[in-house]
Amino acid sequence: MKNKLRSISIDGVDYKYTLSIRVESQTCMHELKIYLQNSKIHPLHIRIRTWDDPIAGCPLNSGFILANDSNNMPEEDYNLNHPKRVREWLLYGLNCGWNGAKMLVIEDGLAAMKEMGYEIERIQASACMQT
């Protein structure tokens, strides 16, 4: 499958992004790369490792209910394919100093999600789905 660049705009600045997923030994590696509109160098690169379910797949690819302490909604559907989530990550990267002049890699996306107020315990790669 070819990764198509999608567009998003914040405060009059245009960005392109791509989202990919790799499944490795019952874990999902979600990778979100965001670039300035006219440049494919120096991305904001986010890596989020979660568990993988053989039936449901990667939780952040199809949507997963997560609690978030930083907003008024006690629980919300978190799906990385929605522009709202890409916008959150872009704003997070901009707050961390990314401006497209040099690459910023966020290796532990779950730790960053926790910093954003999300309760990540249920989606950590070490968590097992029990039925």
Phi, psi and omega per residue, in radians:
M1 nan 2.329 -3.137
K2 -1.484 2.352 3.105
N3 -1.460 1.926 3.129
K4 -1.514 2.393 3.075
L5 -1.319 2.267 3.090
R6 -1.841 2.826 -3.083
S7 -1.945 2.593 3.020
I8 -2.633 2.580 -3.122
S9 -2.271 2.361 3.103
I10 -2.371 2.207 3.117
D11 0.900 0.711 3.087
G12 1.385 0.024 3.109
V13 -1.824 2.281 -3.128
D14 -1.665 2.429 3.139
Y15 -2.278 2.772 2.991
K16 -2.108 2.605 3.118
Y17 -2.566 2.787 3.063
T18 -2.406 2.547 3.137
L19 -2.193 2.258 3.108
S20 -2.337 2.783 -3.123
I21 -2.372 2.355 3.000
R22 -2.132 2.390 3.079
V23 -1.889 2.179 -3.129
E24 -2.388 2.052 3.083
S25 0.692 1.105 3.063
Q26 1.150 0.358 3.011
T27 -2.246 2.638 3.077
C28 -1.887 2.357 3.000
M29 -1.951 1.870 3.078
H30 -1.553 2.295 3.099
E31 -2.225 2.120 3.105
L32 -1.986 2.167 3.088
K33 -2.104 2.237 -3.133
I34 -2.101 2.329 -3.104
Y35 -2.174 2.748 2.899
L36 -1.124 2.644 -3.043
Q37 -0.798 -0.878 -2.998
N38 -1.808 0.379 -3.083
S39 -2.529 2.276 3.066
K40 -1.867 0.418 3.041
I41 -2.013 2.785 3.099
H42 1.035 0.983 -3.123
P43 -1.371 2.863 2.818
L44 -1.515 2.051 -3.005
H45 -2.087 2.007 -3.106
I46 -1.974 2.306 3.085
R47 -2.062 2.207 3.138
I48 -2.223 2.047 3.141
R49 -1.777 2.161 3.096
T50 -2.258 3.123 3.036
W51 -1.371 2.883 3.064
D52 -2.158 2.375 3.087
D53 -1.886 2.296 -3.099
P54 -1.074 -0.407 -3.130
I55 -1.748 -0.905 -3.065
A56 -1.430 -0.392 -3.130
G57 1.481 -2.689 -3.106
C58 -1.391 2.227 -3.007
P59 -1.090 -0.629 -3.090
L60 -1.465 -0.128 3.101
N61 -1.517 -0.550 -3.094
S62 -1.867 -0.200 -3.131
G63 1.912 2.333 -3.120
F64 -2.550 2.375 -3.137
I65 -1.319 2.098 3.122
L66 -2.217 2.505 3.017
A67 -1.436 2.548 3.105
N68 -2.377 2.065 -3.107
D69 -1.366 -0.232 -3.010
S70 -1.589 -0.077 3.095
N71 -2.266 3.121 -3.069
N72 -1.424 -0.113 3.119
M73 -1.596 2.107 -3.106
P74 -1.153 -0.578 3.112
E75 -2.470 2.565 3.097
E76 -2.581 2.717 3.117
D77 -1.366 2.095 -3.115
Y78 -1.868 1.987 3.128
N79 -2.350 2.065 -3.098
L80 -1.131 -0.283 3.130
N81 -1.360 -0.185 -3.130
H82 -1.520 2.361 3.135
P83 -0.984 -0.482 3.099
K84 -1.023 -0.701 -3.134
R85 -1.263 -0.694 3.094
V86 -1.087 -0.722 3.095
R87 -1.042 -0.757 3.098
E88 -1.022 -0.783 -3.113
W89 -1.195 -0.670 3.109
L90 -1.113 -0.783 3.097
L91 -1.109 -0.673 3.088
Y92 -1.076 -0.816 3.133
G93 -1.090 -0.724 3.106
L94 -1.106 -0.673 3.083
N95 -1.185 -0.440 3.094
C96 -1.488 0.008 3.070
G97 1.804 -0.003 3.117
W98 -1.244 2.346 3.097
N99 -2.422 0.146 3.135
G100 1.579 -0.131 3.130
A101 -1.395 -0.462 3.027
K102 -2.606 2.727 -3.061
M103 -1.242 2.464 3.013
L104 -2.161 2.139 3.131
V105 -1.927 2.187 3.042
I106 -1.822 1.707 -3.059
E107 -1.208 -0.716 -3.091
D108 -1.871 1.443 -3.125
G109 -1.099 -0.528 3.117
L110 -1.161 -0.693 3.086
A111 -1.105 -0.675 3.104
A112 -1.169 -0.674 3.093
M113 -1.100 -0.681 3.094
K114 -1.106 -0.697 3.087
E115 -1.095 -0.560 3.109
M116 -1.353 -0.100 3.085
G117 1.870 -0.033 -3.129
Y118 -1.392 2.507 3.028
E119 -1.552 1.873 -2.953
I120 -1.707 -0.052 -3.012
E121 -0.967 -0.640 -3.072
R122 -1.333 -0.230 -3.126
I123 -1.985 0.069 3.127
Q124 -1.142 2.547 -3.094
A125 -1.017 -0.513 -3.130
S126 -1.348 -0.286 3.131
A127 -1.303 2.427 3.128
C128 -1.916 2.489 3.057
M129 -1.487 2.095 3.119
Q130 -1.898 2.328 3.065
T131 -2.053 nan nan
